Amino acid sequence: MIRLEQILTPGRSLVNVPGGSKKRVLETIANLVARELPGLDSQDILEALVARERLGSTGFGNGIAIPHCRLAGCQAPISALLQLDHPVDFDAIDGAPVDLLFVLLVPQAATDEHLELLRQIASMLDRKDIREHLRSAGDSEALYKVVLDAQKGH
């Protein structure tokens, strides 16, 4: 079974990311992933994320969003974690603006394993203490470490 710490890197764990708007945040995610994985195109990533949001917001409540999509050309699940400098409106189910985004991109042929990853992310972010640690992390390394520690606790 794949675990979150295998698909997230400190380089894809960012603090104080400029928010602005939902679209701008999705662009930031697409550029970040494409920069880390040169085989993927930022425009393709953005279009896939936007298409998924059109089906229904990935705003999860409590200031959290879990943007996710299937992606052609993606060989294995990839994750990124962003802590925004200012919350943005994400059409979340509870109407609250979002300041923490946990991204999951999976290969086109998604499997139960990918659903399991989404479940792991959602259950971790369901915990108030974890959300507080993520929000107070001062740098990428600290943000990444919150996820590692949360995984160990499971």
N, C-alpha and C positions, 0 to 999 in steps of 0.2 A: 504493500500500500504506500502511495506517495504521501509524504507529509509536507506541511506548509514550509518548513525551513529548507526543504529541498528545492523549492520553486521560487522562493523569495531571496533576494540578495541585499546586502547593505547598500549597494549601488542603486537598487530600485526601492529603497526606503527613504523617502524624502520628507524633511520637516520644513515648515514655513513656506510652503508652495503658494505662490500668488493664486488666489481664487478667481474672482471676477465674475464668471458665469459658468453654468453647467457645460456649455460648449467649449469654453476655454480650458476648463479642467480636463475634459475628454481629449482635447488637442495635446495638452501637456503630457497626459498618460501615453498617447500614441507616439509622441516624439521621444519620450523617455525609453519606451520599450524598443522602438526602432533603432535608437542610438546604441542600446545594449546588445541588440540582436540584429546585426546588419542584414541578415537574410529577409527580414520583414520590412514592409513598407509602411511608413507612418500613416499615409492616406488610407491604405487598406484597413489598418487597425482602427483608425478614427471612424471610417464608414461602418465597420462591423459593430463598434461600440454604440454609435448613434442609432443604427438599425435596431439593436437590442433594446435601447432605451425607448424607442417608439412603441415597442410591444408592451411597455409598462416600465415605470421608473424602477431603478435598482436601489433607490433610496429606501432604507431598511428601517428607519426610525432611530431615535436617540443620536441624531447627527452623523449617522453612518450611511455610507452607500457601498454597495459591492458591484461595481460595474463588471460585467462578464460577457463573454461571447465566444463563439467558435470562430476559428480563424484558419483560412486556407494557408498553407505554407508553414503553419506552426507545427513543430515536430513533437513538442512535449508541453505540458502545462507550464505557464509562466505567471508569476504574480508580481505585483508592485503595491506599495503602501504609501499613501500620501497623507500628510497632515497639512491642512491649508492654513494660511495666515489669517484668513477671514472666511467664515462659513458662506456657502452659496446655496441658493434655492435649487433643490434637486427634485422637486415634485415628490418628496418622500411621503410615505403613507401617513405619517403623523404630522405632516406639514412643516416639520422643523428643518431649518437649513442644515446642510451637511458640511462637516469640517474634517472627517476622516473617511478616506476611500481605500478600500482593499480591492484591488483589481485581480481578476482571474481570466486569463486567455487560455483556451484549450484548442487542441487540434480539431479539425472539421469532424472527424469521426469520434464524437464524444462518447464516453463510456460511463458506467456506474462510478468508476474511480473519480471522474470529474465532479459528479454530483456529491460524492463523499468529500471532496476538497471544499466545495461550496458549503457543505454542512459544517465542516471543521471551522471555516472562516466565520460563518454565522454564529455558531455556538460560542466561539471565542469572543466575538464582539458583543455578544449578548451580556457579557459580564461587565458590570459597572466598574470594577477595579481595573480591569484591562483597559477599558476606554479611557479612564482617568490617566493611567500610565502612558498610553499612547499620546494623549493630549499634552502631557507634561514633558515628553521626551524632548531634549534640547538639540539633538543632532541625529543624523541618519543611523549611526551605530547604536545609539540608545533606543531608537524606534525599533530597529531590527531585533534588538535584545529582548524587548518586551514580548515579541512574538515567540522567540526561542524559549523564553522562560514560561510563557503561557502553555506552549506545547509540552514542556517537561512536566508541568503540573497536571497534565491529562493522563 
